[in-house]
C-alpha cells in the first residue's frame, strides 16, 4: 500500500539545504562533500563541477547529481544562474557516480519548488519522492553523446567483455 500524507515521517518532511547562484564568478567554491549528496540545477549559463575523478560541465536546463561523500568544488560561467540543492536524507537506488542529466520539466519544477518548502511541510516529502524517481529514470548526457557519436561513426558501443574476445 502506498503511504499517504499522514504516513510521512517528520524526517521525510525535512527541508533541503539550498544555495542560489546568480552570476558568473571565476572563484571556485571550497572543496567539500555532503552526507546526502547534492543536485546542481543550472537555469542559465554554465556550471563547472570539479571532483577527484574529473571535471563536468553542466549546461543550462541540465542537472548534475553528486553522490554522498564525493569531494567536489564548483564555479559558474556565462552568467550562470541556478540552484544547489542538498537533500535532507539519503535515497536508495540513486547513481553512485557523478553524472550530468537531461532533466524532465517535472524534475526541474520539483527541484525549484523544493527550495521554497517550509519546515515540516509534507509537500517536501512528496517532492523528494518525485525527484528521486525522476533521477532514477533520467538519461545521462554522456550516454546520449556517446551513442550519437558512435552512430555518426557507424560504430556500436562495445563492452569491456566484448573487447576481450
C-alpha positions, 0 to 999 in steps of 0.5 A: 500500500502506498503511504499517504500524507499522514504516513510521512515521517517528520524526517521525510518532511525535512527541508533541503539545504539550498544555495542560489547562484546568480552570476558568473564568478571565476572563484571556485567554491571550497572543496567539500562533500555532503552526507546526502549528496547534492543536485546542481540545477543550472537555469542559465549559463554554465556550471563547472563541477570539479571532483577527484575523478574529473571535471563536468560541465553542466549546461543550462536546463541540465542537472548534475547529481553528486553522490554522498561523500564525493569531494567536489568544488564548483564555479559558474560561467556565462552568467550562470544562474541556478540552484544547489540543492542538498537533500535532507536524507539519503535515497536508495537506488540513486547513481553512485557516480557523478553524472550530468542529466537531461532533466524532465520539466517535472524534475526541474519544477520539483527541484525549484519548488523544493527550495521554497518548502517550509519546515515540516511541510509534507509537500517536501516529502512528496517532492523528494519522492518525485525527484528521486524517481525522476533521477532514477529514470533520467538519461545521462548526457554522456550516454546520449553523446556517446551513442550519437557519436558512435552512430555518426561513426557507424560504430556500436558501443562495445563492452569491456567483455566484448573487447576481450574476445 
